[in-house]
């Protein structure tokens, strides 16, 4: 033990107090969100069970949907993703796949699989995008249009898809996300209850290292990955969607319709100028922009989050890839918060301004800094003998199991609603909960710091991660 | 400060640790136990299902069969059975048996009380379950209860009422749903989706709404009559709505008449091609395309194409897109009418005509003719040349790429020449 000077001692004491206050605030937030999530999950579960999906499925009056699937170098996933999209159990859909200037065999795979025929199509240029190279119509499935364009990023590709979209609702998805057949049905049934107000909707999607298994014969519901990093990511998503976003949705301040699966009303997206290519990612910024626009113009609207597990997206298998991805998320969160700082604690923006934006500022933007400061403080406190070993371990244990509680709650709420994971998967997920602090959180903390650094440098790169290695048998035909 | 920390915070940390570990443990164990109980219940249900599918069951008398089913469902808790009656994910027979069991245990009077207007969330879901149970009991009050439920401000209750009414499927249920189109807070499209699934004819019930003062009622009446045949002057009753003051009603009337009288709608639809509302113009074109598709008369199809072609220059994108689709539906026999638009003073019309000619296969056909030495007419070559000029580089490129399926000798050179000639002219 090293004897601290009085100055160091005072500094450490105050740092510990700040750490405790921050952790306490975070715990209060988690408890509050947990309570709201329990209420919301119970409500949605009852609603889901009572809902008459069959009538929506068979009705000629179901609201038609345009699905926009941008892809860039997704040779392996492009065809399985399109299959899962065209296999949607919904009466009226069109799928617009936008190949964003891929340099691999993405377009060739789609041409081969769907017997695509090149066509000149004069489309409406509602949103400015990079030039379109060619439009293809499928001879196999008239609902499919493939647009090949020059590379401009995901936002640009989505805007291009919107220019071709025929219908009022847009389902914007990722080119590496596989969907369950009821993905559109579940969201649109909810939207059709109040189409005048619901302008955006998100739904829970899982993380898998091989998401294409969702479309394979014999698929029997989601499973864990038998891979620590994959499973921690799955738990992370479950916590985000089942606990927090459900609660935010209830509070009318759902701040992120994820890029993996997001329903948007086309008129609103066009009104706010389409997806912005000026940010690292497009999803969170679009959600903030729509909130800001609708609240400023005082128009009734809702953006909802649904708890249904409707898709699986590919998560990074290696730590550097995960760091790169999460750093990007951190960066875009900071870019967005900075861009929309005018909403911070402004009553005009209702719960968005009073709760959503302050939360994102305090617990998302500054989280990495606080987390690192806490770790350093506690380590120094231990070294200088301010904190004894038993107290230190008690604090660590409390944090480990405390942070596992929201995860456990999310697993519980999800399982009570859908019963889709097997018991052994549930047990595995439950046991992983307390390990999150030691095995997963440090990676996120590091990624957060990288993201903060990249934000300060003005970095806007996408950092697409390399696809995970797969056994050859899972590769789709034509890829 | 150090003393305060040592004296007050450190014991709290130990207590906090114990509390969080206990909470985590309790919640985790509960998750697993809850799931195991659910799985056991599912296995029981599977057993029931298998037992009911047993061919030997049919040999049993009705009484014996009922007793067996009740015995099987006896293993499931009552509140679960009650809730299961409204669970749409379960098979109809399971719901039916659950309803019978719930009625037997809870009793009809309580069930009727549960189905009346609710207060609070729990009562709401109980009300929804009660409505589903009553579907199987069919008490005399069920229609009245459902009428009230359909008008309930809560969308979940109204939606459940609509579902139960559709499952009842009788004349009174249909009437309540039709009235609901006016009074329910549920979006009319959701009620219409239920009405669509009725197997009894609804024309007589919907007909009075054709003259209702509310445009929404007229709209849904016309829309729901789309699948009906023209009987007892139904089409004649709808015809005046083509000139309705409300644009959505005009659109619905055109589409319904297009489905009901595909050949008789042409006159009124042609008049609506200049309607001020873009979606009415689009509906008129769809009705005309439908009429053209079904007509064996080539001259009639050409006349229809001529009336649609000017809309390739419409100011609204959606109307131009519909015009292109409609012209393609009329088939390649109308290519001359479409080609005439290549000389239009409007850029949209020229582009649109080029795109339609491409989609009709006229360009590929002419190109193939030139390349094979079959000498298409000068008129056809001229149309190809002008279409390529209007279609731009992408149209030539697309044509060249398409020709790779059935290789055309020197197609790139040919396309380049034609496009240059087109540009020069």
HADDOCK unambig.tbl for C-alpha pairs under 7 A between the chains (distance, minus, plus):
assign (segid A and resid 47 and name CA) (segid B and resid 156 and name CA) 6.80 0.50 0.50
assign (segid A and resid 49 and name CA) (segid B and resid 87 and name CA) 4.90 0.50 0.50
assign (segid A and resid 49 and name CA) (segid B and resid 88 and name CA) 5.96 0.50 0.50
assign (segid A and resid 49 and name CA) (segid B and resid 89 and name CA) 6.83 0.50 0.50
assign (segid A and resid 50 and name CA) (segid B and resid 86 and name CA) 5.75 0.50 0.50
assign (segid A and resid 50 and name CA) (segid B and resid 87 and name CA) 5.56 0.50 0.50
assign (segid A and resid 50 and name CA) (segid B and resid 88 and name CA) 6.14 0.50 0.50
assign (segid A and resid 50 and name CA) (segid B and resid 160 and name CA) 6.72 0.50 0.50
assign (segid A and resid 51 and name CA) (segid B and resid 88 and name CA) 6.80 0.50 0.50
assign (segid A and resid 52 and name CA) (segid B and resid 88 and name CA) 6.42 0.50 0.50
assign (segid A and resid 52 and name CA) (segid B and resid 163 and name CA) 6.61 0.50 0.50
assign (segid A and resid 55 and name CA) (segid B and resid 193 and name CA) 5.80 0.50 0.50
assign (segid A and resid 55 and name CA) (segid B and resid 194 and name CA) 6.12 0.50 0.50
assign (segid A and resid 56 and name CA) (segid B and resid 193 and name CA) 6.62 0.50 0.50
assign (segid A and resid 59 and name CA) (segid B and resid 193 and name CA) 5.14 0.50 0.50
assign (segid A and resid 61 and name CA) (segid B and resid 189 and name CA) 6.00 0.50 0.50
assign (segid A and resid 61 and name CA) (segid B and resid 193 and name CA) 6.42 0.50 0.50
assign (segid A and resid 117 and name CA) (segid B and resid 402 and name CA) 6.27 0.50 0.50
assign (segid A and resid 118 and name CA) (segid B and resid 398 and name CA) 4.91 0.50 0.50
assign (segid A and resid 118 and name CA) (segid B and resid 401 and name CA) 6.56 0.50 0.50
assign (segid A and resid 118 and name CA) (segid B and resid 402 and name CA) 6.18 0.50 0.50
assign (segid A and resid 119 and name CA) (segid B and resid 395 and name CA) 6.81 0.50 0.50
assign (segid A and resid 119 and name CA) (segid B and resid 398 and name CA) 5.30 0.50 0.50
assign (segid A and resid 120 and name CA) (segid B and resid 355 and name CA) 6.56 0.50 0.50
assign (segid A and resid 120 and name CA) (segid B and resid 394 and name CA) 5.83 0.50 0.50
assign (segid A and resid 120 and name CA) (segid B and resid 395 and name CA) 4.87 0.50 0.50
assign (segid A and resid 120 and name CA) (segid B and resid 398 and name CA) 6.33 0.50 0.50
assign (segid A and resid 121 and name CA) (segid B and resid 355 and name CA) 6.52 0.50 0.50
assign (segid A and resid 124 and name CA) (segid B and resid 317 and name CA) 6.62 0.50 0.50
assign (segid A and resid 134 and name CA) (segid B and resid 394 and name CA) 6.93 0.50 0.50
assign (segid A and resid 193 and name CA) (segid B and resid 186 and name CA) 6.65 0.50 0.50
assign (segid A and resid 193 and name CA) (segid B and resid 187 and name CA) 6.11 0.50 0.50
assign (segid A and resid 194 and name CA) (segid B and resid 187 and name CA) 6.99 0.50 0.50
assign (segid A and resid 391 and name CA) (segid B and resid 10 and name CA) 5.79 0.50 0.50
assign (segid A and resid 391 and name CA) (segid B and resid 13 and name CA) 6.43 0.50 0.50
assign (segid A and resid 391 and name CA) (segid B and resid 14 and name CA) 6.88 0.50 0.50
assign (segid A and resid 394 and name CA) (segid B and resid 13 and name CA) 5.78 0.50 0.50
assign (segid A and resid 394 and name CA) (segid B and resid 14 and name CA) 5.42 0.50 0.50
assign (segid A and resid 394 and name CA) (segid B and resid 17 and name CA) 5.58 0.50 0.50
assign (segid A and resid 395 and name CA) (segid B and resid 13 and name CA) 5.68 0.50 0.50
assign (segid A and resid 395 and name CA) (segid B and resid 17 and name CA) 6.81 0.50 0.50
assign (segid A and resid 397 and name CA) (segid B and resid 17 and name CA) 5.87 0.50 0.50
assign (segid A and resid 398 and name CA) (segid B and resid 16 and name CA) 6.01 0.50 0.50
assign (segid A and resid 398 and name CA) (segid B and resid 17 and name CA) 4.18 0.50 0.50
assign (segid A and resid 398 and name CA) (segid B and resid 20 and name CA) 5.95 0.50 0.50
assign (segid A and resid 401 and name CA) (segid B and resid 20 and name CA) 5.61 0.50 0.50
assign (segid A and resid 401 and name CA) (segid B and resid 21 and name CA) 5.70 0.50 0.50
assign (segid A and resid 401 and name CA) (segid B and resid 24 and name CA) 6.44 0.50 0.50
assign (segid A and resid 402 and name CA) (segid B and resid 20 and name CA) 5.54 0.50 0.50
assign (segid A and resid 405 and name CA) (segid B and resid 24 and name CA) 5.83 0.50 0.50
assign (segid A and resid 408 and name CA) (segid B and resid 27 and name CA) 6.98 0.50 0.50
assign (segid A and resid 408 and name CA) (segid B and resid 28 and name CA) 6.46 0.50 0.50
assign (segid A and resid 412 and name CA) (segid B and resid 31 and name CA) 5.53 0.50 0.50
assign (segid A and resid 430 and name CA) (segid B and resid 28 and name CA) 6.34 0.50 0.50
